[in-house]
Amino acid sequence: MGNIRNFIESVTTNGGASLNINSGEFNPTNGYFVSVVGAEKKIQNFSGDDLKNYILENAELLSLENVFLGGWIHEGEIYLDCSQQIADKRTAIIKGMERGQIAIYDAAKGEEILLPTAQKCGTETQKKTYMSQKATELCEN
């Protein structure tokens, strides 16, 4: 229960937090975090009950080894999500683009990596080539 309290406090005080429900790992300092499509939720009142309900609704996802409960504040609104921790930056960038993410999170640097919008037209090969080129560019920076 202490980890949940720490999670709530970190979101409200520091603007964000990540927690692995299975291992108890809190705010990891390695890897890249990519949101799982469909698991993001904006909540009105950030309380233990809201968090409990979100965890119950997403129990299957959160039971996976490399999936973390994420919470952050954006423009005064509180969001929760399930985020996949990926060790490789290039893989995380490509997954983020495939999932239509605006950004992924670099836990080691404690910062977002803004992603380009994925190509919407062309063949699947062209779309994959575009993502690969953009991932290479972002990895070089």
C-alpha positions in Angstrom: 0.0 0.0 0.0 3.0 2.3 0.6 3.8 2.2 -3.1 0.3 3.4 -4.0 0.6 6.3 -1.6 4.1 7.1 -3.0 2.6 6.9 -6.5 -0.2 9.4 -5.7 2.2 11.7 -3.9 4.7 11.7 -6.7 2.0 12.4 -9.3 0.5 15.3 -7.4 3.8 16.7 -6.1 6.3 16.0 -8.9 3.9 15.8 -11.9 4.3 12.2 -12.7 5.2 8.6 -11.5 5.6 5.0 -12.7 4.9 1.9 -10.7 5.3 -1.7 -11.5 2.4 -3.3 -9.7 4.0 -6.8 -9.7 7.5 -6.0 -8.6 6.9 -2.8 -6.7 9.5 -1.0 -8.7 8.8 2.7 -8.4 10.0 5.5 -10.8 12.6 3.3 -12.7 15.7 5.1 -14.0 16.3 2.9 -17.1 14.4 2.1 -20.3 12.0 3.9 -22.4 8.2 4.0 -21.7 5.6 3.8 -24.4 1.9 4.0 -23.6 -0.4 1.0 -24.5 -3.1 2.1 -26.9 -6.5 2.4 -25.3 -5.3 2.4 -21.7 -5.0 6.1 -21.2 -7.6 7.7 -18.9 -8.2 11.3 -17.7 -9.5 11.4 -14.2 -11.4 14.1 -12.4 -10.5 13.5 -8.7 -7.3 11.8 -8.0 -8.0 9.6 -5.0 -7.2 6.1 -3.9 -10.6 4.9 -5.2 -9.9 6.3 -8.7 -6.6 4.6 -8.8 -8.0 1.3 -7.4 -10.7 1.3 -10.1 -8.2 2.1 -12.8 -5.9 -0.8 -11.6 -8.9 -3.2 -11.5 -10.0 -2.1 -15.1 -6.5 -2.7 -16.4 -5.4 -5.7 -14.2 -4.6 -7.9 -17.2 -2.2 -5.4 -18.8 -0.7 -4.4 -15.5 0.0 -8.1 -14.7 2.6 -8.2 -17.6 6.2 -8.0 -16.4 7.3 -4.9 -18.3 4.1 -2.9 -18.0 3.9 0.0 -15.5 1.1 2.0 -14.1 1.8 5.6 -15.2 0.4 8.9 -14.0 1.1 12.5 -14.9 -0.4 15.9 -14.9 -0.8 17.8 -18.2 -2.4 21.3 -18.3 -3.9 20.7 -14.8 -5.5 17.4 -15.7 -4.5 14.1 -14.2 -3.9 11.1 -16.6 -3.3 7.4 -15.9 -2.0 4.9 -18.4 -0.3 1.5 -18.8 3.2 2.0 -20.2 5.5 -0.7 -21.6 9.1 -0.4 -20.5 11.4 -1.1 -23.5 15.2 -1.3 -23.1 16.1 -0.3 -26.6 15.6 3.3 -27.7 15.1 2.6 -31.4 12.5 -0.1 -30.6 10.7 2.2 -28.3 10.6 5.0 -30.8 9.2 2.7 -33.5 6.6 1.3 -31.1 5.6 4.8 -30.1 5.1 5.9 -33.7 3.1 2.7 -34.5 0.9 3.4 -31.5 0.3 7.1 -32.5 2.1 8.5 -29.5 3.1 12.1 -29.3 6.1 11.2 -27.2 7.8 8.4 -25.3 9.6 8.8 -21.9 13.4 8.3 -21.4 13.6 7.2 -17.8 17.4 7.6 -17.6 17.3 11.2 -18.6 13.9 12.0 -17.1 12.6 13.6 -20.2 10.2 13.1 -23.1 11.3 12.2 -26.6 8.9 13.9 -29.0 8.0 11.7 -31.9 7.1 12.6 -35.5 3.7 11.6 -36.8 3.7 8.3 -38.5 3.2 8.3 -42.3 -0.5 7.8 -43.1 -0.3 7.0 -46.8 1.8 4.8 -48.9 2.5 1.1 -48.8 3.3 -0.7 -45.5 6.9 -1.0 -46.6 7.1 2.8 -47.2 5.5 3.4 -43.7 8.0 1.1 -42.0 10.9 2.6 -43.9 9.8 6.1 -42.8 9.6 5.0 -39.1 13.0 3.4 -39.4 14.6 6.5 -40.8 13.0 8.7 -38.1 14.1 6.3 -35.4 17.6 6.4 -36.7 17.6 10.3 -36.7 16.2 10.4 -33.1 18.8 7.8 -31.9 21.6 10.0 -33.4 20.5 13.0 -31.4 
